Amino acid sequence: MADEILNNVELKEEELEEVSGGKISFEKRPDKAGWIQHKVTASDTLIRIANQYGISDWRKIRDWNPHISHKTNMIRTGEWLWIKR
């Protein structure tokens, strides 16, 4: 029964922002100089993304994307992250 209840829970956008610590973007945003955007896939972790772009510390990605909670470091498939070049 508990699983049924959890499966039926839907968060409103405002609640999702509150849980995650900021605005999550599931649409590619306009480019800005010195930055690239990375679309999160199912196998991505902050460490894998950092390694892919040659970033020495995965925490930099978290800091560049304020919607990522410092408590959970959770990213979601389909969201776009800013990566500094």
N, CA, C and O atoms as CSV, one atom per row, in Angstrom:
chain,resi,resn,atom,element,x,y,z
A,1,MET,N,N,0.818,-1.197,0.000
A,1,MET,CA,C,0.000,0.000,0.000
A,1,MET,C,C,0.864,1.265,0.000
A,1,MET,O,O,0.540,2.240,-0.678
A,2,ALA,N,N,1.945,1.246,0.748
A,2,ALA,CA,C,2.829,2.416,0.789
A,2,ALA,C,C,3.389,2.714,-0.590
A,2,ALA,O,O,3.517,3.877,-0.972
A,3,ASP,N,N,3.727,1.661,-1.349
A,3,ASP,CA,C,4.237,1.858,-2.709
A,3,ASP,C,C,3.202,2.523,-3.592
A,3,ASP,O,O,3.534,3.388,-4.403
A,4,GLU,N,N,1.945,2.124,-3.439
A,4,GLU,CA,C,0.862,2.730,-4.212
A,4,GLU,C,C,0.768,4.215,-3.933
A,4,GLU,O,O,0.616,5.019,-4.852
A,5,ILE,N,N,0.856,4.574,-2.673
A,5,ILE,CA,C,0.758,5.983,-2.283
A,5,ILE,C,C,1.922,6.763,-2.883
A,5,ILE,O,O,1.721,7.840,-3.446
A,6,LEU,N,N,3.135,6.231,-2.770
A,6,LEU,CA,C,4.304,6.922,-3.302
A,6,LEU,C,C,4.235,7.063,-4.811
A,6,LEU,O,O,4.661,8.083,-5.354
A,7,ASN,N,N,3.711,6.069,-5.492
A,7,ASN,CA,C,3.601,6.136,-6.950
A,7,ASN,C,C,2.601,7.179,-7.406
A,7,ASN,O,O,2.696,7.669,-8.531
A,8,ASN,N,N,1.652,7.527,-6.566
A,8,ASN,CA,C,0.616,8.480,-6.938
A,8,ASN,C,C,0.938,9.910,-6.524
A,8,ASN,O,O,0.135,10.812,-6.761
A,9,VAL,N,N,2.089,10.133,-5.915
A,9,VAL,CA,C,2.473,11.470,-5.486
A,9,VAL,C,C,3.052,12.232,-6.671
A,9,VAL,O,O,3.946,11.744,-7.363
A,10,GLU,N,N,2.538,13.423,-6.894
A,10,GLU,CA,C,3.082,14.289,-7.933
A,10,GLU,C,C,3.430,15.630,-7.300
A,10,GLU,O,O,2.631,16.197,-6.554
A,11,LEU,N,N,4.605,16.125,-7.594
A,11,LEU,CA,C,5.011,17.425,-7.074
A,11,LEU,C,C,4.675,18.510,-8.085
A,11,LEU,O,O,4.903,18.351,-9.284
A,12,LYS,N,N,4.132,19.612,-7.587
A,12,LYS,CA,C,3.930,20.767,-8.438
A,12,LYS,C,C,5.291,21.394,-8.713
A,12,LYS,O,O,6.244,21.154,-7.973
A,13,GLU,N,N,5.390,22.195,-9.772
A,13,GLU,CA,C,6.672,22.783,-10.151
A,13,GLU,C,C,7.287,23.565,-8.999
A,13,GLU,O,O,8.493,23.475,-8.769
A,14,GLU,N,N,6.473,24.337,-8.267
A,14,GLU,CA,C,6.990,25.126,-7.151
A,14,GLU,C,C,7.563,24.216,-6.066
A,14,GLU,O,O,8.599,24.528,-5.479
A,15,GLU,N,N,6.895,23.097,-5.800
A,15,GLU,CA,C,7.370,22.161,-4.787
A,15,GLU,C,C,8.661,21.490,-5.243
A,15,GLU,O,O,9.564,21.271,-4.436
A,16,LEU,N,N,8.752,21.166,-6.522
A,16,LEU,CA,C,9.954,20.548,-7.066
A,16,LEU,C,C,11.141,21.489,-6.937
A,16,LEU,O,O,12.244,21.060,-6.598
A,17,GLU,N,N,10.916,22.783,-7.209
A,17,GLU,CA,C,11.983,23.767,-7.064
A,17,GLU,C,C,12.438,23.857,-5.623
A,17,GLU,O,O,13.634,23.956,-5.348
A,18,GLU,N,N,11.487,23.824,-4.699
A,18,GLU,CA,C,11.814,23.917,-3.282
A,18,GLU,C,C,12.632,22.712,-2.836
A,18,GLU,O,O,13.603,22.860,-2.095
A,19,VAL,N,N,12.247,21.527,-3.280
A,19,VAL,CA,C,12.953,20.303,-2.911
A,19,VAL,C,C,14.363,20.299,-3.492
A,19,VAL,O,O,15.310,19.888,-2.822
A,20,SER,N,N,14.504,20.752,-4.722
A,20,SER,CA,C,15.791,20.669,-5.405
A,20,SER,C,C,16.695,21.861,-5.129
A,20,SER,O,O,17.887,21.810,-5.429
A,21,GLY,N,N,16.154,22.926,-4.567
A,21,GLY,CA,C,16.968,24.089,-4.249
A,21,GLY,C,C,16.997,25.149,-5.336
A,21,GLY,O,O,17.788,26.087,-5.234
A,22,GLY,N,N,16.181,25.049,-6.363
A,22,GLY,CA,C,16.159,26.065,-7.411
A,22,GLY,C,C,15.455,25.586,-8.654
A,22,GLY,O,O,14.827,24.528,-8.662
A,23,LYS,N,N,15.563,26.376,-9.709
A,23,LYS,CA,C,14.853,26.107,-10.960
A,23,LYS,C,C,15.579,25.057,-11.787
A,23,LYS,O,O,16.750,25.222,-12.129
A,24,ILE,N,N,14.883,23.988,-12.102
A,24,ILE,CA,C,15.413,22.936,-12.964
A,24,ILE,C,C,14.954,23.233,-14.383
A,24,ILE,O,O,13.788,23.556,-14.607
A,25,SER,N,N,15.863,23.125,-15.335
A,25,SER,CA,C,15.490,23.371,-16.717
A,25,SER,C,C,15.534,22.070,-17.510
A,25,SER,O,O,16.574,21.421,-17.620
A,26,PHE,N,N,14.378,21.707,-18.056
A,26,PHE,CA,C,14.310,20.537,-18.924
A,26,PHE,C,C,14.295,20.960,-20.387
A,26,PHE,O,O,14.107,20.130,-21.277
A,27,GLU,N,N,14.493,22.258,-20.632
A,27,GLU,CA,C,14.602,22.774,-21.994
A,27,GLU,C,C,15.941,23.485,-22.111
A,27,GLU,O,O,16.388,24.155,-21.180
A,28,LYS,N,N,16.572,23.331,-23.264
A,28,LYS,CA,C,17.862,23.984,-23.469
A,28,LYS,C,C,17.663,25.493,-23.427
A,28,LYS,O,O,16.764,26.035,-24.069
A,29,ARG,N,N,18.513,26.155,-22.664
A,29,ARG,CA,C,18.439,27.601,-22.527
A,29,ARG,C,C,19.328,28.275,-23.562
A,29,ARG,O,O,20.176,27.622,-24.171
A,30,PRO,N,N,19.143,29.575,-23.767
A,30,PRO,CA,C,20.011,30.280,-24.715
A,30,PRO,C,C,21.472,30.175,-24.283
A,30,PRO,O,O,21.783,30.200,-23.092
A,31,ASP,N,N,22.357,30.059,-25.263
A,31,ASP,CA,C,23.783,29.955,-24.964
A,31,ASP,C,C,24.291,31.238,-24.329
A,31,ASP,O,O,23.771,32.326,-24.575
A,32,LYS,N,N,25.334,31.080,-23.496
A,32,LYS,CA,C,26.015,32.259,-22.974
A,32,LYS,C,C,27.517,32.031,-23.107
A,32,LYS,O,O,28.000,30.905,-22.989
A,33,ALA,N,N,28.235,33.101,-23.349
A,33,ALA,CA,C,29.667,33.025,-23.634
A,33,ALA,C,C,30.423,32.338,-22.503
A,33,ALA,O,O,30.200,32.619,-21.325
A,34,GLY,N,N,31.323,31.429,-22.884
A,34,GLY,CA,C,32.171,30.757,-21.914
A,34,GLY,C,C,31.529,29.558,-21.237
A,34,GLY,O,O,32.134,28.949,-20.354
A,35,TRP,N,N,30.307,29.209,-21.638
A,35,TRP,CA,C,29.577,28.099,-21.015
A,35,TRP,C,C,29.045,27.165,-22.087
A,35,TRP,O,O,28.773,27.589,-23.210
A,36,ILE,N,N,28.899,25.902,-21.742
A,36,ILE,CA,C,28.198,24.947,-22.590
A,36,ILE,C,C,27.107,24.306,-21.741
A,36,ILE,O,O,27.136,24.376,-20.513
A,37,GLN,N,N,26.156,23.688,-22.405
A,37,GLN,CA,C,25.084,23.015,-21.691
A,37,GLN,C,C,25.207,21.509,-21.897
A,37,GLN,O,O,25.510,21.033,-22.991
A,38,HIS,N,N,24.969,20.787,-20.833
A,38,HIS,CA,C,25.026,19.326,-20.871
A,38,HIS,C,C,23.650,18.790,-20.509
A,38,HIS,O,O,23.087,19.151,-19.476
A,39,LYS,N,N,23.109,17.925,-21.366
A,39,LYS,CA,C,21.819,17.298,-21.070
A,39,LYS,C,C,22.087,15.999,-20.315
A,39,LYS,O,O,22.797,15.121,-20.806
A,40,VAL,N,N,21.517,15.887,-19.127
A,40,VAL,CA,C,21.744,14.735,-18.256
A,40,VAL,C,C,21.068,13.496,-18.841
A,40,VAL,O,O,19.896,13.533,-19.217
A,41,THR,N,N,21.828,12.395,-18.910
A,41,THR,CA,C,21.281,11.108,-19.348
A,41,THR,C,C,21.126,10.204,-18.133
A,41,THR,O,O,21.576,10.536,-17.036
A,42,ALA,N,N,20.490,9.070,-18.337
A,42,ALA,CA,C,20.189,8.156,-17.232
A,42,ALA,C,C,21.448,7.656,-16.521
A,42,ALA,O,O,21.400,7.377,-15.323
A,43,SER,N,N,22.550,7.537,-17.220
A,43,SER,CA,C,23.761,6.996,-16.596
A,43,SER,C,C,24.665,8.078,-16.001
A,43,SER,O,O,25.701,7.757,-15.419
A,44,ASP,N,N,24.295,9.340,-16.136
A,44,ASP,CA,C,25.146,10.435,-15.668
A,44,ASP,C,C,25.168,10.567,-14.149
A,44,ASP,O,O,24.168,10.354,-13.463
A,45,THR,N,N,26.332,10.920,-13.661
A,45,THR,CA,C,26.520,11.367,-12.286
A,45,THR,C,C,27.364,12.629,-12.378
A,45,THR,O,O,27.961,12.892,-13.422
A,46,LEU,N,N,27.425,13.410,-11.314
A,46,LEU,CA,C,28.250,14.612,-11.357
A,46,LEU,C,C,29.716,14.270,-11.587
A,46,LEU,O,O,30.426,15.006,-12.272
A,47,ILE,N,N,30.169,13.167,-11.024
A,47,ILE,CA,C,31.560,12.757,-11.213
A,47,ILE,C,C,31.823,12.377,-12.678
A,47,ILE,O,O,32.841,12.777,-13.244
A,48,ARG,N,N,30.919,11.611,-13.292
A,48,ARG,CA,C,31.094,11.231,-14.705
A,48,ARG,C,C,31.081,12.444,-15.623
A,48,ARG,O,O,31.865,12.526,-16.569
A,49,ILE,N,N,30.186,13.383,-15.338
A,49,ILE,CA,C,30.115,14.597,-16.156
A,49,ILE,C,C,31.406,15.394,-16.005
A,49,ILE,O,O,31.952,15.880,-16.995
A,50,ALA,N,N,31.898,15.532,-14.776
A,50,ALA,CA,C,33.154,16.255,-14.543
A,50,ALA,C,C,34.299,15.604,-15.313
A,50,ALA,O,O,35.091,16.298,-15.951
A,51,ASN,N,N,34.389,14.296,-15.259
A,51,ASN,CA,C,35.446,13.586,-15.995
A,51,ASN,C,C,35.315,13.794,-17.503
A,51,ASN,O,O,36.316,13.960,-18.201
A,52,GLN,N,N,34.088,13.784,-17.998
A,52,GLN,CA,C,33.840,13.955,-19.436
A,52,GLN,C,C,34.357,15.301,-19.939
A,52,GLN,O,O,34.857,15.396,-21.059
A,53,TYR,N,N,34.236,16.348,-19.107
A,53,TYR,CA,C,34.643,17.688,-19.524
A,53,TYR,C,C,35.998,18.099,-18.947
A,53,TYR,O,O,36.399,19.254,-19.088
A,54,GLY,N,N,36.711,17.172,-18.299
A,54,GLY,CA,C,38.030,17.471,-17.762
A,54,GLY,C,C,38.013,18.410,-16.569
A,54,GLY,O,O,38.952,19.179,-16.362
A,55,ILE,N,N,36.952,18.350,-15.789
A,55,ILE,CA,C,36.818,19.194,-14.603
A,55,ILE,C,C,37.364,18.413,-13.412
A,55,ILE,O,O,36.963,17.275,-13.168
A,56,SER,N,N,38.280,19.034,-12.674
A,56,SER,CA,C,38.987,18.317,-11.607
A,56,SER,C,C,38.119,18.037,-10.384
A,56,SER,O,O,38.368,17.066,-9.668
A,57,ASP,N,N,37.119,18.856,-10.131
A,57,ASP,CA,C,36.274,18.677,-8.946
A,57,ASP,C,C,34.802,18.768,-9.341
A,57,ASP,O,O,34.351,19.812,-9.810
A,58,TRP,N,N,34.053,17.684,-9.155
A,58,TRP,CA,C,32.640,17.639,-9.537
A,58,TRP,C,C,31.802,18.680,-8.799
A,58,TRP,O,O,30.729,19.053,-9.272
A,59,ARG,N,N,32.278,19.154,-7.646
A,59,ARG,CA,C,31.530,20.148,-6.869
A,59,ARG,C,C,31.393,21.474,-7.620
A,59,ARG,O,O,30.478,22.253,-7.355
A,60,LYS,N,N,32.312,21.724,-8.559
A,60,LYS,CA,C,32.216,22.940,-9.364
A,60,LYS,C,C,30.921,22.930,-10.175
A,60,LYS,O,O,30.255,23.959,-10.295
A,61,ILE,N,N,30.566,21.779,-10.729
A,61,ILE,CA,C,29.321,21.676,-11.510
A,61,ILE,C,C,28.129,21.983,-10.611
A,61,ILE,O,O,27.209,22.695,-11.013
A,62,ARG,N,N,28.148,21.451,-9.408
A,62,ARG,CA,C,27.071,21.718,-8.450
A,62,ARG,C,C,26.987,23.212,-8.145
A,62,ARG,O,O,25.893,23.769,-8.057
A,63,ASP,N,N,28.139,23.860,-7.984
A,63,ASP,CA,C,28.149,25.286,-7.672
A,63,ASP,C,C,27.662,26.136,-8.844
A,63,ASP,O,O,27.025,27.169,-8.638
A,64,TRP,N,N,27.960,25.706,-10.074
A,64,TRP,CA,C,27.527,26.442,-11.256
A,64,TRP,C,C,26.031,26.298,-11.509
A,64,TRP,O,O,25.447,27.097,-12.242
A,65,ASN,N,N,25.409,25.291,-10.912
A,65,ASN,CA,C,23.993,25.001,-11.122
A,65,ASN,C,C,23.284,25.014,-9.770
A,65,ASN,O,O,23.139,23.967,-9.139
A,66,PRO,N,N,22.838,26.196,-9.317
A,66,PRO,CA,C,22.319,26.332,-7.959
A,66,PRO,C,C,21.069,25.499,-7.654
A,66,PRO,O,O,20.711,25.344,-6.486
A,67,HIS,N,N,20.410,24.969,-8.662
A,67,HIS,CA,C,19.246,24.125,-8.388
A,67,HIS,C,C,19.637,22.755,-7.830
A,67,HIS,O,O,18.784,22.038,-7.307
A,68,ILE,N,N,20.923,22.382,-7.938
A,68,ILE,CA,C,21.371,21.091,-7.404
A,68,ILE,C,C,21.576,21.243,-5.899
A,68,ILE,O,O,22.375,22.066,-5.453
A,69,SER,N,N,20.866,20.462,-5.141
A,69,SER,CA,C,20.951,20.533,-3.686
A,69,SER,C,C,22.320,20.082,-3.188
A,69,SER,O,O,22.840,19.057,-3.630
A,70,HIS,N,N,22.896,20.841,-2.277
A,70,HIS,CA,C,24.174,20.457,-1.678
A,70,HIS,C,C,24.003,19.260,-0.749
A,70,HIS,O,O,24.978,18.588,-0.411
A,71,LYS,N,N,22.786,19.000,-0.342
A,71,LYS,CA,C,22.536,17.857,0.545
A,71,LYS,C,C,22.483,16.542,-0.224
A,71,LYS,O,O,23.037,15.536,0.220
A,72,THR,N,N,21.818,16.551,-1.375
A,72,THR,CA,C,21.594,15.300,-2.098
A,72,THR,C,C,22.456,15.148,-3.348
A,72,THR,O,O,22.707,14.025,-3.786
A,73,ASN,N,N,22.911,16.256,-3.929
A,73,ASN,CA,C,23.661,16.246,-5.195
A,73,ASN,C,C,22.889,15.537,-6.303
A,73,ASN,O,O,23.491,14.961,-7.209
A,74,MET,N,N,21.572,15.578,-6.235
A,74,MET,CA,C,20.728,14.842,-7.170
A,74,MET,C,C,20.532,15.616,-8.468
A,74,MET,O,O,20.182,16.796,-8.461
A,75,ILE,N,N,20.766,14.922,-9.588
A,75,ILE,CA,C,20.455,15.462,-10.904
A,75,ILE,C,C,19.426,14.543,-11.543
A,75,ILE,O,O,19.313,13.372,-11.178
A,76,ARG,N,N,18.674,15.084,-12.502
A,76,ARG,CA,C,17.582,14.326,-13.105
A,76,ARG,C,C,17.803,14.148,-14.603
A,76,ARG,O,O,18.260,15.063,-15.288
A,77,THR,N,N,17.478,12.979,-15.092
A,77,THR,CA,C,17.567,12.689,-16.519
A,77,THR,C,C,16.736,13.709,-17.291
A,77,THR,O,O,15.577,13.960,-16.962
A,78,GLY,N,N,17.344,14.289,-18.317
A,78,GLY,CA,C,16.638,15.242,-19.161
A,78,GLY,C,C,16.878,16.694,-18.809
A,78,GLY,O,O,16.556,17.576,-19.604
A,79,GLU,N,N,17.437,16.969,-17.636
A,79,GLU,CA,C,17.683,18.367,-17.281
A,79,GLU,C,C,18.978,18.848,-17.922
A,79,GLU,O,O,19.839,18.044,-18.278
A,80,TRP,N,N,19.112,20.156,-18.066
A,80,TRP,CA,C,20.298,20.760,-18.662
A,80,TRP,C,C,21.135,21.376,-17.556
A,80,TRP,O,O,20.611,22.047,-16.666
A,81,LEU,N,N,22.450,21.141,-17.619
A,81,LEU,CA,C,23.379,21.714,-16.653
A,81,LEU,C,C,24.336,22.664,-17.368
A,81,LEU,O,O,24.724,22.417,-18.509
A,82,TRP,N,N,24.714,23.753,-16.692
A,82,TRP,CA,C,25.719,24.651,-17.215
A,82,TRP,C,C,27.093,24.103,-16.863
A,82,TRP,O,O,27.334,23.700,-15.725
A,83,ILE,N,N,27.988,24.089,-17.835
A,83,ILE,CA,C,29.364,23.655,-17.652
A,83,ILE,C,C,30.264,24.790,-18.150
A,83,ILE,O,O,30.143,25.228,-19.294
A,84,LYS,N,N,31.160,25.259,-17.288
A,84,LYS,CA,C,32.073,26.331,-17.676
A,84,LYS,C,C,33.198,25.754,-18.523
A,84,LYS,O,O,33.788,24.731,-18.175
A,85,ARG,N,N,33.490,26.415,-19.633
A,85,ARG,CA,C,34.563,25.952,-20.539
A,85,ARG,C,C,35.917,26.216,-19.972
A,85,ARG,O,O,36.924,25.891,-20.602
